[in-house]
Amino acid sequence: MSFRPYWLVLGVVVGVIGWSLVGLILGQPQTLVWLTLGYLSYEVGLTLFLFVATGLGIAAWKRCYRLPRAGLARPVSVLIAAHNEADCILETLASVFGQVGVIPHCIVASDGSTDGMPDLLIQTFGLVAVDGPGRWQGDIPRADAPPGRLTLLALPKVGKGPALNAGLQAAAAPVLVTLDADTLLAPNALLELVAAFEDDRTVAAGGFIYVRGAEQGNWMVRHQYLEFFRNFMWRIGLAHCGVCLQVSGAFGAFRLAALRDVGGFSEDTLVEDYEIIYRMHESFRNRGLPYAIRMVPTAVAYTDSPRAPFAFIKQRTRWFAGFLNTLWAYRRMIGAPTHRAVGLVMLPIKTVDALLPIWGVASLLILIGAFWFGREQWRWYAVTLFGAKLSYDLVLTALMVRLYRRTFPERPLALGSRRLALTVLAEAFGFHWFRQVAVLNAYRWFAFGIRRWEQARWQRSLGKLSRALPAEERVP
């Protein structure tokens, strides 16, 4: 087996953790400095890199961005793989068929739904059976615009990957957009996203997704709003650097020919939207073909999020287990010079991220132990280290918010400055560490090859929720 730098990264991280834990057992707490200081230093360095990359990415985007050209409406296929989504699918489809500047062909792949969703769509839109059993279709009238089209694939329970691939076969437009059944689009979202494919190099592009309901939501929703805001700002920078590893399946787009060229979506993964980008990077780089994974910050969507801790844990366990499986499946790319910045920079970072929950939880326990049971010097160390990290998080979030407001003044954040600062404080004391603990079970999923895809709606009907949103978050 040839040597890869990721073995060195793993060895260093495991060595530091092991050395520090041995020091704890032997009663030599000074060695623990290496674990807690190393963990917090890694987080500070990584977020600083992401912030700088985001600033550069936004500056480059401002120089190049042009409003989508007026003219004939662009055709676009919109694929929704849905299981038991009768409570929200109509509102989502209304946002799709209310788009400007595009002719949408929406494909709903019903993955064995038992809540009456297929019958609801057939009756609401007057669909008629076509091309064999389980396939229904109809034209959707649109005010002052060419009609869209809705295709329903009433599939047996096959799983999300096979459902997506069934929809992929039914798609015909040059660009395919994947959309979650609980995700609503701003009126020009599809037009902005499709415009990114005017560059022939673009093979995939992601929109900017907000968690909705943060203003009236509980602490879980507010923290996820902040988390999504930061992550999608960071993706602007990652895409600019050519190292973006994810286009969210909740609202992402693919060049249809490129997606079919790499074999469509994986049917053996927990995170098909994550895996497909790894595969695109590897496939196009190995063949020496020009390509780009882009982020389109003007293509805006609003999605739902877990409202209870147990639902959050289930979601993040699946996400992190899928990340571990994908990283392991593509470990040959880590440190490979042929993959340039993706292989030499981003994937080694992801290798460290694979151990971050264990590293983070161990650091938290050591900080707590040093404060409660340590001597005065160790209490001082714990408070100073924690306080420095908290101050850094506040300053960096403030700078990120300022950058966002200067770039997108027409899109105010749902959380005001005061509530945003309180959320950052609460994150430092609780949510950040809860998020690390929440995914620990993912290691068991990874070790035992568990593939469990659970989709549960996080609250009551989306129609009721959207009417309660502030005006700036409502989707017409």
Legacy VTK file of the C-alpha trace (Angstrom):
# vtk DataFile Version 3.0
C-alpha trace
ASCII
DATASET POLYDATA
POINTS 476 float
0.000 0.000 0.000
1.496 3.347 -1.054
2.008 6.059 1.530
-0.530 8.855 1.653
-0.277 12.043 3.761
-3.637 11.288 5.374
-1.962 8.462 7.332
0.437 11.061 8.759
-2.467 13.365 9.659
-4.331 10.523 11.350
-1.175 9.425 13.159
-0.464 12.899 14.513
-4.032 13.448 15.728
-4.340 10.006 17.328
-0.874 10.405 18.860
-1.719 13.764 20.462
-4.999 12.423 21.853
-3.368 9.242 23.146
-0.437 11.092 24.707
-2.771 13.523 26.444
-5.025 10.787 27.813
-2.006 8.897 29.142
-0.946 12.090 30.887
-4.393 12.309 32.487
-4.186 8.731 33.740
-0.663 9.258 35.121
-1.649 12.480 36.844
0.446 14.757 34.631
-2.138 17.325 33.485
0.388 19.506 31.681
0.283 17.092 28.758
-3.414 17.823 28.361
-2.510 21.263 27.058
-1.625 19.652 23.771
-5.105 18.256 23.329
-7.263 21.221 24.283
-4.941 23.858 22.872
-4.499 21.846 19.684
-8.255 21.429 19.215
-9.110 25.090 19.719
-6.131 26.224 17.625
-7.272 24.009 14.771
-10.778 25.471 14.903
-9.442 29.041 15.021
-7.091 28.430 12.102
-9.733 26.707 9.985
-12.437 29.338 10.503
-9.912 32.115 9.816
-8.975 30.428 6.538
-12.668 30.083 5.624
-13.363 33.728 6.427
-10.464 34.971 4.292
-11.516 32.663 1.449
-15.096 33.960 1.743
-13.933 37.558 1.511
-11.910 36.767 -1.604
-14.794 34.786 -3.086
-17.297 37.590 -2.577
-14.906 40.142 -4.062
-14.463 37.947 -7.142
-18.215 37.341 -7.395
-18.941 41.083 -7.263
-16.519 41.680 -10.135
-18.069 38.976 -12.330
-21.761 38.944 -11.410
-24.248 40.070 -14.003
-28.029 39.881 -13.870
-29.299 36.905 -15.886
-29.882 37.976 -19.472
-33.447 38.787 -20.441
-35.014 36.902 -23.311
-36.625 33.540 -23.796
-37.402 31.625 -20.638
-34.877 28.884 -19.910
-36.055 25.281 -19.546
-35.072 23.601 -16.285
-35.872 20.236 -14.719
-36.645 20.244 -10.987
-36.399 16.882 -9.218
-38.029 16.247 -5.823
-37.537 12.802 -4.265
-40.260 12.635 -1.617
-41.620 10.133 0.894
-44.853 10.988 2.734
-44.669 14.743 2.099
-48.386 15.465 1.565
-48.316 18.193 4.225
-45.771 20.357 2.380
-45.462 19.310 -1.261
-48.158 21.660 -2.612
-46.525 24.749 -1.145
-43.151 23.704 -2.512
-44.606 23.129 -5.995
-46.323 26.527 -5.833
-42.908 28.132 -5.288
-41.477 26.157 -8.231
-44.258 27.113 -10.667
-44.135 30.711 -9.464
-40.575 31.149 -10.771
-39.736 33.894 -13.238
-37.598 33.536 -16.353
-37.718 29.734 -16.555
-39.971 26.978 -17.873
-39.924 24.410 -15.075
-40.510 20.711 -15.588
-40.990 19.405 -12.059
-40.506 15.682 -11.438
-41.810 14.330 -8.137
-40.394 10.862 -7.459
-42.680 9.449 -4.757
-40.601 6.919 -2.841
-43.327 4.549 -1.663
-45.453 7.283 -0.075
-48.356 6.001 2.030
-49.847 9.327 3.161
-51.869 9.967 -0.011
-49.330 12.326 -1.578
-49.547 10.817 -5.110
-53.353 10.982 -5.114
-53.199 14.555 -3.817
-50.967 15.599 -6.734
-53.085 13.747 -9.299
-56.274 15.413 -8.104
-54.848 18.896 -7.503
-53.097 19.236 -10.855
-55.355 17.031 -12.993
-52.540 14.658 -13.940
-53.135 11.891 -16.454
-51.426 8.505 -16.676
-48.730 8.282 -19.378
-46.005 5.856 -20.478
-47.014 2.897 -18.370
-48.102 2.362 -14.760
-46.978 4.708 -12.005
-46.236 7.692 -14.266
-48.535 10.720 -14.379
-48.123 14.023 -16.122
-49.860 17.337 -16.725
-49.267 20.910 -17.876
-49.454 23.581 -15.164
-50.874 26.989 -16.216
-48.753 29.975 -15.192
-49.850 33.604 -15.219
-48.201 35.589 -18.039
-45.665 32.810 -18.658
-45.355 29.556 -20.620
-46.877 26.618 -18.722
-44.711 24.379 -16.617
-45.050 20.641 -16.473
-45.431 18.228 -13.585
-44.443 14.555 -13.805
-45.272 12.193 -10.954
-43.381 8.918 -10.591
-45.331 6.756 -8.139
-42.537 4.344 -7.154
-42.509 1.515 -4.622
-40.236 2.063 -1.587
-36.815 1.993 -3.210
-34.780 4.549 -1.228
-33.742 8.091 -1.987
-30.860 7.295 -4.338
-32.917 5.043 -6.645
-35.796 7.547 -6.523
-33.460 10.339 -7.632
-32.118 8.203 -10.462
-35.642 7.367 -11.608
-36.310 11.106 -11.789
-32.980 11.653 -13.537
-34.122 9.358 -16.341
-37.265 11.472 -16.798
-35.365 14.776 -16.983
-34.784 16.444 -20.350
-33.689 20.065 -19.716
-29.936 20.853 -19.851
-29.921 21.694 -16.125
-31.360 19.515 -13.361
-32.172 21.085 -9.990
-32.680 18.887 -6.928
-35.048 20.246 -4.304
-36.241 18.982 -0.934
-40.005 18.711 -0.479
-39.909 21.208 2.412
-37.766 23.829 0.651
-39.346 26.987 -0.777
-37.759 29.129 -3.491
-37.447 32.878 -3.841
-39.148 34.005 -7.103
-35.924 34.277 -9.145
-34.009 31.399 -7.535
-34.089 29.018 -10.506
-33.237 31.747 -13.006
-30.148 32.744 -10.996
-29.044 29.138 -10.524
-29.506 28.151 -14.172
-27.555 31.241 -15.301
-24.416 29.777 -13.689
-24.418 27.089 -16.394
-23.863 29.616 -19.164
-20.207 28.959 -18.360
-19.499 25.648 -20.100
-17.155 24.581 -17.291
-19.911 24.558 -14.666
-21.007 21.007 -13.834
-22.720 21.721 -10.496
-23.885 24.792 -8.589
-25.451 25.391 -5.203
-27.831 28.071 -3.973
-27.895 29.965 -0.678
-30.224 28.240 1.806
-31.669 29.838 4.941
-33.362 28.054 7.820
-36.764 29.644 8.119
-38.692 30.420 11.268
-35.655 31.548 13.282
-37.351 34.721 14.523
-40.180 32.814 16.206
-38.361 29.468 16.539
-36.822 27.872 19.598
-33.134 27.762 20.439
-32.534 24.787 18.145
-33.844 26.660 15.113
-31.897 29.837 15.921
-28.632 27.933 16.244
-29.207 26.105 12.973
-30.036 29.409 11.271
-26.639 30.754 12.369
-24.946 27.512 11.369
-26.465 27.502 7.862
-25.674 31.206 7.405
-22.001 30.648 8.172
-21.715 27.438 6.143
-23.204 28.937 2.999
-21.067 32.057 3.313
-18.020 29.791 3.623
-19.052 27.863 0.514
-18.716 31.059 -1.500
-15.050 31.064 -0.534
-14.548 27.334 -1.027
-16.071 27.474 -4.509
-13.832 30.434 -5.361
-10.782 28.397 -4.299
-11.958 25.394 -6.330
-12.285 23.127 -3.289
-16.046 23.056 -2.678
-17.066 19.507 -1.726
-20.825 19.857 -1.444
-23.813 21.104 -3.388
-26.783 20.763 -1.078
-29.430 18.354 -2.329
-32.010 20.625 -0.702
-31.362 23.154 -3.485
-28.595 22.374 -5.941
-28.180 22.139 -9.696
-26.282 19.868 -12.062
-25.531 19.902 -15.752
-27.657 16.977 -16.876
-25.064 15.592 -19.295
-22.303 15.756 -16.670
-24.458 14.073 -14.036
-25.318 11.223 -16.364
-21.696 11.025 -17.491
-20.519 10.153 -13.955
-23.283 7.601 -13.447
-26.018 9.548 -11.678
-26.622 9.525 -7.943
-25.203 6.842 -5.671
-27.767 4.327 -4.428
-25.552 3.163 -1.556
-24.915 6.281 0.485
-26.523 8.311 3.248
-25.530 11.627 1.630
-25.998 11.395 -2.128
-25.535 15.161 -2.585
-22.136 14.985 -0.864
-20.878 11.832 -2.589
-21.694 13.020 -6.103
-19.396 16.057 -5.779
-16.461 13.869 -4.709
-17.164 11.679 -7.746
-17.301 14.678 -10.067
-13.999 16.026 -8.750
-12.329 12.651 -9.239
-13.849 11.859 -12.626
-13.202 15.187 -14.319
-9.747 15.634 -12.791
-8.626 12.119 -13.771
-9.726 12.709 -17.363
-8.142 16.151 -17.506
-11.439 17.850 -18.351
-12.132 21.482 -17.345
-14.906 21.786 -14.769
-16.144 24.010 -11.957
-18.322 23.555 -8.866
-19.962 26.914 -8.197
-21.858 28.712 -5.469
-24.630 31.114 -6.542
-25.400 33.388 -3.555
-28.251 35.148 -5.399
-30.207 31.874 -5.811
-32.102 31.826 -2.514
-34.174 29.113 -0.851
-35.701 28.618 2.597
-35.761 25.232 4.278
-37.022 23.528 7.406
-34.873 22.257 10.289
-35.237 19.970 13.320
-36.936 21.623 16.262
-36.215 18.997 18.936
-32.811 17.680 20.126
-33.592 14.034 19.324
-34.615 14.888 15.741
-31.432 16.944 15.365
-29.301 14.049 16.612
-30.887 11.663 14.096
-30.287 14.077 11.244
-26.665 14.846 12.152
-25.852 11.194 12.828
-26.905 10.366 9.270
-25.025 13.334 7.844
-21.782 12.609 9.687
-21.908 8.855 9.053
-22.412 9.627 5.369
-19.437 11.996 5.470
-17.240 9.294 7.048
-18.327 6.715 4.480
-17.684 9.111 1.586
-14.278 10.189 2.859
-13.274 6.552 3.291
-14.579 5.570 -0.151
-12.509 8.325 -1.775
-9.451 8.062 0.472
-7.328 7.529 -2.669
-7.843 11.227 -3.442
-6.389 12.432 -0.130
-2.935 13.843 -0.690
-2.964 12.950 -4.394
-1.147 15.693 -6.387
-3.343 14.996 -9.428
-6.290 16.430 -7.484
-4.415 19.639 -6.684
-5.996 21.820 -3.989
-8.839 19.359 -3.353
-6.447 16.482 -2.693
-3.581 18.419 -1.119
-5.505 20.903 1.052
-9.223 20.258 1.460
-9.269 16.502 1.920
-6.487 16.488 4.559
-8.607 19.060 6.424
-11.603 16.738 6.086
-9.474 13.883 7.439
-8.922 15.863 10.636
-12.623 16.795 10.671
-13.430 13.071 10.713
-11.943 12.887 14.230
-13.116 16.311 15.374
-16.139 15.165 17.464
-13.954 12.812 19.545
-11.249 15.435 19.830
-13.764 18.124 20.739
-15.604 16.111 23.394
-12.302 15.076 24.986
-11.204 18.728 25.043
-14.463 19.789 26.679
-14.174 17.163 29.406
-10.579 18.210 30.080
-11.551 21.888 30.292
-14.338 21.062 32.753
-12.049 18.814 34.762
-9.288 21.419 34.862
-11.725 24.036 36.134
-13.469 21.966 38.796
-10.730 19.655 40.009
-7.475 21.314 38.981
-5.211 23.587 40.921
-5.483 27.350 40.555
-3.121 27.511 37.585
-5.208 24.971 35.691
-8.419 26.808 36.474
-6.851 29.939 35.103
-5.769 28.028 31.998
-9.273 26.648 31.407
-11.008 30.020 31.812
-8.459 31.875 29.684
-8.566 29.345 26.873
-12.339 29.218 26.811
-12.671 32.999 27.051
-10.207 33.578 24.220
-12.096 31.196 21.939
-15.417 32.853 22.798
-14.054 36.337 22.069
-12.659 35.138 18.758
-16.020 33.609 17.759
-17.847 36.857 18.555
-15.417 38.989 16.558
-15.361 36.655 13.548
-19.159 36.351 13.477
-19.485 40.140 13.657
-17.098 40.500 10.708
-18.991 37.829 8.752
-22.314 39.571 9.394
-20.850 42.913 8.313
-19.521 41.351 5.119
-22.913 39.780 4.452
-24.860 43.003 5.041
-22.591 44.981 2.751
-22.907 42.330 0.033
-26.627 41.535 0.323
-28.329 44.612 1.848
-31.671 43.562 0.327
-31.663 40.306 2.362
-31.686 41.187 6.076
-30.895 38.399 8.508
-33.854 37.025 10.454
-31.891 37.442 13.705
-31.122 40.998 14.758
-27.704 41.995 16.089
-28.602 41.464 19.737
-30.234 38.070 19.226
-27.395 37.036 16.938
-24.822 37.892 19.617
-26.799 35.949 22.226
-26.965 32.979 19.869
-23.179 33.047 19.400
-22.711 33.159 23.181
-25.122 30.276 23.697
-23.392 28.342 20.938
-20.025 28.655 22.668
-21.420 27.420 25.981
-23.769 24.747 24.689
-24.770 24.168 21.066
-21.238 23.774 19.694
-20.486 21.005 22.156
-23.943 19.476 21.794
-23.347 19.280 18.044
-20.102 17.371 18.632
-21.742 14.928 21.036
-24.738 14.524 18.697
-22.697 12.812 16.005
-20.709 10.374 18.149
-23.124 7.576 17.250
-22.120 8.087 13.608
-18.862 6.256 14.320
-20.890 3.151 15.157
-22.879 3.571 11.943
-19.620 3.820 10.017
-17.992 0.848 11.752
-20.967 -1.459 11.247
-21.967 -0.204 7.781
-25.391 1.033 8.893
-27.403 2.631 6.060
-30.543 4.031 7.626
-32.321 6.874 5.839
-34.993 8.473 8.015
-36.940 11.491 6.857
-39.141 13.008 9.504
-40.839 16.369 9.275
-39.655 18.613 12.032
-42.917 20.405 12.796
-46.504 20.931 11.777
-47.598 21.806 8.266
-45.308 24.184 6.405
-48.246 26.238 5.244
-48.997 27.259 8.816
-45.352 27.992 9.457
-44.768 30.171 6.390
-47.731 32.415 7.200
-46.106 33.128 10.558
-42.805 34.285 9.024
-41.684 37.901 8.872
-42.395 39.527 5.503
-38.764 39.399 4.354
-38.710 35.595 4.703
-42.016 34.829 3.029
-41.948 33.240 -0.378
-44.683 34.729 -2.580
LINES 1 477
476 0 1 2 3 4 5 6 7 8 9 10 11 12 13 14 15 16 17 18 19 20 21 22 23 24 25 26 27 28 29 30 31 32 33 34 35 36 37 38 39 40 41 42 43 44 45 46 47 48 49 50 51 52 53 54 55 56 57 58 59 60 61 62 63 64 65 66 67 68 69 70 71 72 73 74 75 76 77 78 79 80 81 82 83 84 85 86 87 88 89 90 91 92 93 94 95 96 97 98 99 100 101 102 103 104 105 106 107 108 109 110 111 112 113 114 115 116 117 118 119 120 121 122 123 124 125 126 127 128 129 130 131 132 133 134 135 136 137 138 139 140 141 142 143 144 145 146 147 148 149 150 151 152 153 154 155 156 157 158 159 160 161 162 163 164 165 166 167 168 169 170 171 172 173 174 175 176 177 178 179 180 181 182 183 184 185 186 187 188 189 190 191 192 193 194 195 196 197 198 199 200 201 202 203 204 205 206 207 208 209 210 211 212 213 214 215 216 217 218 219 220 221 222 223 224 225 226 227 228 229 230 231 232 233 234 235 236 237 238 239 240 241 242 243 244 245 246 247 248 249 250 251 252 253 254 255 256 257 258 259 260 261 262 263 264 265 266 267 268 269 270 271 272 273 274 275 276 277 278 279 280 281 282 283 284 285 286 287 288 289 290 291 292 293 294 295 296 297 298 299 300 301 302 303 304 305 306 307 308 309 310 311 312 313 314 315 316 317 318 319 320 321 322 323 324 325 326 327 328 329 330 331 332 333 334 335 336 337 338 339 340 341 342 343 344 345 346 347 348 349 350 351 352 353 354 355 356 357 358 359 360 361 362 363 364 365 366 367 368 369 370 371 372 373 374 375 376 377 378 379 380 381 382 383 384 385 386 387 388 389 390 391 392 393 394 395 396 397 398 399 400 401 402 403 404 405 406 407 408 409 410 411 412 413 414 415 416 417 418 419 420 421 422 423 424 425 426 427 428 429 430 431 432 433 434 435 436 437 438 439 440 441 442 443 444 445 446 447 448 449 450 451 452 453 454 455 456 457 458 459 460 461 462 463 464 465 466 467 468 469 470 471 472 473 474 475
